[in-house]
Amino acid sequence: MKHFFILLHLLFFYSSTAFGQLDHVSETKPIFNKNAIHGSIGTVVLYASVSGYFERMLFDRLKRNYLATFVRVGIGHYGGLESSGSFTLIQTGIMTGKDKGHFEGAFGLAHRTNKNDNNYEPAIVAGYRWQKPEGNFIFRTGVAYPESLYAGVGFCF
């Protein structure tokens, strides 16, 4: 009987610690940092813009294909032959793709101001985003309004 309790004791304590080091990776584990700050420079022939953004991931899941949703707020300045001014915007969007390369699409509302008037206009983005899973560096390029053809860099935290 004494040997039975010793054996039971050893099996109970050693079996529970033997599996304490297993790391089960869930398919629903977030793989990107939730916050990002990035800046962009955009231009077409007679129009240019510079802008900065704060972005927050809302939904971040890895299954067969990667899908994330985000909210972004930004400020910027634009200039061209006709006018110049500043803009603020808020957007919501999606990011798809696995590994490092992602499609990024977003839409929202921009408030553009210049010396003559204030306008509310759509803010639209379609572009490529290079960001490693669990990495901190972001590279973005694409087409957007009010940014135009843009390229930008940033970091995640």
N, C-alpha and C positions, 0 to 999 in steps of 0.2 A: 504494500500500500504506500509506503514511504517513497519507493521508486516511481510509482505512478504520479504522485504529486510533484516530484522533482521534474519528471519528464513533461508533465502538463505545464508547469511553470516555465521551463525552458522553451517549449514550443510556442507558448503564448507570447512571451516577450521577444524572442528572437525572430519569430515570423512577422510580427508587426513592425519591427525595425528593418527587416530585410527589404520590405517594399516601400520604405520611407523615402528612398531616393529616386523612385520612378517619376518621370515628368511626362504626363500625358498631355499632348498638344491637342487642344480642341480645335475643330474646324471653325468655330465661331470666335476664336481669339483675335482681338484687334492686332493688326500688324504694323500700323502706321501711328506715328505720334499724333496726338489730337490737335495741337496748335501749330500754326505756321505763320511766319512773317516773310513776305517777299516783295520785291520791287520789280518794275518793268519799264522798259523804254520802247515806245512805239513810234513808227513813222510810215508815211507814204510820201509821195513826191513833195507836196507842199504843205504837209501837216505833220506835227510831231506831238508826242505826249510823254509824260513821265508820271509814274504812279506808284503808290505803296499800299500794301494790303495786310490785313490780319484775317486769318482763316481758321475756322474751327470745324473739325470733322464731327459729324453727328452720328453717322451710322457707318461702321467699318467692319466688313465681314469677308472671309475667304471661304468660298465653297468651290464649285467647279470653275467659275469665273469670278474675278474680283469686282466688287461694287462698293463704292463709298459715296456718301452724300455729305455735303459741306455747306456752310454759310460763310460768306466773305463780305467784309466791309473794306472800303478803300477811299483814298483821296488822291487827287492828282491835278496836274496842270497841263493844259494843251495850248497850242499856238499854231497859227497858219496865216495865210495871206489875208483872209477875210476878217478873222477875229482871234482873240486869245482869251483865256479865262481859266477857271478851275472847275473841278467836278468832285462830287462825293457820290458813292454808290453803295448799294447793298445787293448781293446776289445769292442765289442758292443754286447748287449744281451737283453733278455727278462726276465720278472718276471711275473708269473701268480699265481692265487689263491686269495681267499678272506680272510678276517680277519687277523690272525697272521701268518699263515704258507703259504709259497710260494715256488714254483719251480723256480729255477734260472738257466738259460742256457746262455752261452756266447761263442763267438769265436773271434779270432783276431790274432795278430802277436806278437811274442816275439823275442827279440834280446838277445841271450845268449852269454856271454863272459867268457872265462877262460884264463889261461896263454898260451894255445896252439892255440886257434882259436876263431873266431866270427861266430855265426850261426844265421840265421833267421829261426824260426820254428813256427808252429801253436800254439796258446794259446787257450785252450778249457776248459770250465767249465760246469759241470752238478751237481747241488746240491740243498740243502734245505736252505731256509732263513727264520728266525723267526724275524718278524718286525711288531709291531702293527701299524695300521693306525694312523696317526698323532703322532706316538711315536718317540722317539729319539734313542732307543737302537736297535742294529742289532746283531744277532747271525747267523753265516754261517757255514755250513759243507757240504762236498761233495767230488767229485773226479775232479781233474783238472790236466792239464799239462801246465806249469812245476811245479805246486805245489805238486802234488800227492794227497794222502788222506789228507784233510785239515780240520781244525776247526779255526774259527776266530770270533772276536768281533769288534764292531765299534759303531759309533754314527752318527746321521743325524742332519743336520741343514738347 
